[in-house]
Amino acid sequence: MTTTTDTGQLRYALIGTGARSQMYLDALATTHHDVARLELWADTNPGRIEFSRRHFTGAGVPEPELVDAERFADAVRARGISK
């Protein structure tokens, strides 16, 4: 899910931080860090989120807000991330 900030930067929300998500996280942390940012993420597996947190924030980008997977949809709506 994505929407745009006032500065034109795309804002993303991600549920599930398993193996497939790593290509998206890598792109957000490196190639596209200047035009996109991850605002929210959630996963039911604490080990996967911790692995992703170390790698994602290790690239020097801000850590996204971790939300409970059960409340992910509400958090996305509250932030206005809609696409």
C-alpha positions in Angstrom: 0.0 0.0 0.0 1.2 3.5 -0.8 0.3 7.2 -0.9 2.3 10.4 -1.4 3.6 12.9 1.2 3.5 16.7 0.8 7.1 16.5 -0.4 6.2 14.0 -3.1 7.8 11.0 -1.3 5.8 7.8 -1.6 4.8 6.3 1.8 4.5 2.6 2.1 3.0 0.1 4.5 4.1 -3.6 4.5 2.5 -6.6 6.2 4.8 -9.6 6.2 8.5 -9.4 6.3 9.5 -12.8 5.1 11.9 -13.7 2.3 9.8 -12.2 -0.6 9.5 -8.8 1.2 13.3 -8.4 1.3 13.6 -7.2 -2.3 11.0 -4.4 -1.5 12.7 -3.5 1.8 16.1 -3.4 0.1 14.8 -1.1 -2.7 13.2 1.2 -0.1 16.4 1.4 1.9 18.7 1.9 -1.0 17.7 2.6 -4.6 14.5 4.5 -3.8 15.3 5.9 -0.3 15.1 9.5 -1.7 11.6 9.1 -3.2 9.9 6.5 -0.9 9.7 5.6 2.7 8.3 2.7 4.7 6.0 4.1 7.4 4.4 1.0 8.8 5.1 -2.7 9.0 3.7 -5.7 10.7 4.4 -9.4 10.9 3.1 -12.2 13.2 6.6 -13.7 13.5 8.9 -11.6 15.9 12.0 -13.3 14.5 11.3 -12.1 10.9 10.5 -8.6 12.0 13.7 -8.4 14.0 15.8 -9.7 11.1 14.2 -7.2 8.8 14.6 -4.4 11.3 18.4 -5.0 11.6 18.9 -5.1 7.9 16.5 -2.2 7.0 17.7 0.3 9.6 21.3 -0.8 9.1 21.1 0.9 5.8 20.6 4.2 7.6 16.9 4.8 6.9 14.3 5.6 9.7 12.7 2.6 11.3 9.1 2.2 10.3 6.4 2.0 13.0 5.7 -1.5 14.0 2.0 -2.3 14.4 0.2 -5.4 15.5 -0.8 -7.4 12.5 -4.4 -7.6 13.9 -4.6 -3.8 13.7 -2.6 -3.2 10.5 -5.6 -2.2 8.4 -6.7 0.3 10.9 -3.2 1.8 11.2 -3.0 2.1 7.4 -6.4 3.8 7.2 -5.5 6.2 10.1 -2.3 7.3 8.2 -4.2 7.7 4.9 -2.1 5.2 3.1 -4.6 4.1 0.5 -3.2 2.7 -2.8 
